[in-house]
Amino acid sequence: MPSGKEIRTKIKSVQNTQKITRAMEMVAASKMRKAQDRMRAARPYAEKIRNVAAHMSHAHPEYKHPFLVVQNKMTRAGLIVVTSDKGLCGGLNVNVLRMAFNQMKKWRDIDCGIDGCSTGGGEKVDVDVCTIGGKGLAFMNRMNANVIAQVTGIGDTPNMEKLIGPVKVMLDAYMEGKIDTLHICYTRFLNTMKQEPVMEQLLPLHGDTLGSASGRWDYLYEPDAKQVIDDLMIRYIESLIYQAVADNLASEQSSRMVAMKAATDNAGNVIEELKLIYNKTRQAAITKELSEIVAGAAAV
């Protein structure tokens, strides 16, 4: 049985850890509110531009953007994985990385057409990966994935200027025909206690992924269709990336707050158990001393 001094040292150590986890919980709660406000502020623009892109996918313009062209066969896929830069946020990163890994394994293990089924061509689907966040980059490097673009150190405020570089690498690869489809995997914020990993197809754009547009009509373009549609498609992809990163940051802070609260509560339980053991040890030592005194007095 450990001595009373060793138990007191353990209690002090756990109390110090509890102070740290409680402080981290309070910091995460403060950052969570800001991240949620930022995420909600970005949603109206994302929903509006998604609605416009849905109408565009069902229209019949004189110019067909490459993002709207569905390939007949898929030989190489692109995947953008959004994770956090820091840990201590529960199973947030584990869940999204598991989903990304399973999808990559599915692509590599079967012959895929653009809808994910067999084409019978005997060609396996290779995957190019773009990581947003340090945890995703470290995981993909351990898995020996083909990481062609990455960004870390996003901070608490996502900046499109930081994200546009790696995103443009993936878009250029799609435009040049190096990849046939592009997906994004991130954690969607539902509420403070619940976040879910999701995977969405970014490219190619078609009605199934955008949703059915209300009504059918064509557009008149000024100054010309190519310039307007090119800018619209780029803004649409950028808005989806930004919204995914904003959702992931809100999910990260919520998950970290919940994880740190659980750690603080567990530390309190450990302290109570250690105090009980300390009291038992102290009582046993006192009883032993009394027994020795009584035995000595009886011998005299």
JOKAKA-V115025 format. One record per pair of residues at least 6 apart in sequence whose ideal C-beta (glycine too) atoms are under 8 Angstrom apart, sorted by the first residue. I is the first residue (numbers start at 1). GAP is how many residues later the second one is. Records with the same first field share a line. If there is no record, write none. Layout:
I->GAP  GAP
This chain:
1->280  283
2->8  275  279
3->278
4->274  277  278  281
7->267  270  271  274
8->270
10->264
11->260  263  264  267
14->253  256  257  260
15->252  256
17->246  250
18->246  249  250  253
21->239  242  243  246
22->238  242
24->64  232  236
25->232  235  236  239
28->225  226  228  229  232
29->224  228
31->125  222
32->160  218  221  222  225
34->122
35->121  211  214  215  217  218
36->153  214  218
38->119  120  208  211  212
39->150  204  207  208  210  211
42->197  200  201  204
43->200
45->194
46->193  194  196  197
49->183  186  187  190
50->160  161  186  189  190
51->162
52->180  184
53->152  157  179  180  183
54->153  156  157  158  159
55->158  160  162
56->12  163  173  176
57->11  148  149  150  153  156
58->149  154  155  158
59->157  158  159  160
60->158
61->157  158  160  164  168
62->163
63->161  162  163  166
65->164  165  168
66->108  109
67->107  136  137  138  166  170
68->136  137  138  165
69->135
70->44  134  136
71->43  109  110  133
72->41  42
73->40  41  46  48  107
74->38  39  40  45  51  106  107
75->48  50  51  105
76->49  50  51  52  102  103  104
77->30  35  48  49  50  51  102  103  104  105  106
78->49  50  51  52  92  95  96  101  103  104  105  125
79->21  24  25  48  49  50  51  103  104  105  106
80->49  50  51  52  86  87  90  102  103  104  105  122  161  164
81->15  16  19  48  49  50  51  52  55  59  103  104  105
82->14  50  51  54  102  103  104  105  162  163  166
83->9  10  13  14  48  49  50  51  52  53  56  165
84->8  9  49  50  51  164  165  168
85->48  49  50  67  68  69
86->48  49  166
87->6  48
88->168  171  172
89->163  164  166  167  170
90->165  166  168  169
91->164
92->95  103  159  160  163  164
93->40  42  43  46
95->92  101  102
96->40  89  90  91  101
97->38  39  42
98->99
99->86  98  100
100->36  85  99
101->42
103->80  82  96
104->23  25  41
106->10
107->17  18  19  20
108->16  17  18  19
109->15
110->8  15
111->7  8  9  10  11  12  13  14
112->6  7  13
113->6
114->66  67  90
126->20
127->18  19
128->18  20  42  45  50  51
129->11  16  17  18  19
130->17  18  19  20  36  37  39  40
131->6  9  16  18  19  20  35
132->18  19  22  31  34  113
133->18  19  21  115
134->18  19
137->10  13  15
140->7
141->6
148->21  22  25
149->16  17  18  20  21
150->16
151->11  12  14  15
154->8  9  91  95
156->93
158->84  87  88  91
160->78  82
163->75  78  79  82
164->74
167->70  71  74
170->9  12
171->11  32  63  66
173->6
174->6  8  29
181->20  22  23
182->19  20  21
183->16  17  18  19
184->15  16  18  56  57  60
185->12  13  14
186->11  12  58  59  61  62
187->8  9  10  11  60  61  64  65
188->7  8  9  10  59  63
189->6  58  59  61  62  65
190->6
191->63
192->62  65  66
193->61  65
195->56  59  60
200->9  40  44
201->8
202->35  38
203->34
205->28  31
207->6
219->6
221->6  7  8
222->6
